[in-house]
């Protein structure tokens, strides 16, 4: 399997985990000129922009290490574009989460950019 196909498999697993936790999936793989958002969902009152990172093991580092400052900026710009395109008001509660998958262990980090 190529990297894109592998990514798709784990994005599906991430979405299934988010649904179990009560999220409502709005969109997957939102693309715009500025970048991509893996999953967009609602969690209660929050509009959540979710990055999914997968590693088979930690030999290449923790999945969270792949969400660097450059990636965070691209996700934030893409989120602003999404909200503008679909008419979300400026006061919409927004959160940036990361689903980290290491092997078969799935961890959802809410407000992830506050910790990275």
PyMOL commands that set and color helices and strands:
alter all, ss='L'
color gray80, all
select helices_A, chain A and resi 3-20+58-60+63-66+69-85+112-114
alter helices_A, ss='H'
color red, helices_A
select strands_A, chain A and resi 24-32+35-43+46-55+94-102+105-109
alter strands_A, ss='S'
color yellow, strands_A
deselect
rebuild
show_as cartoon
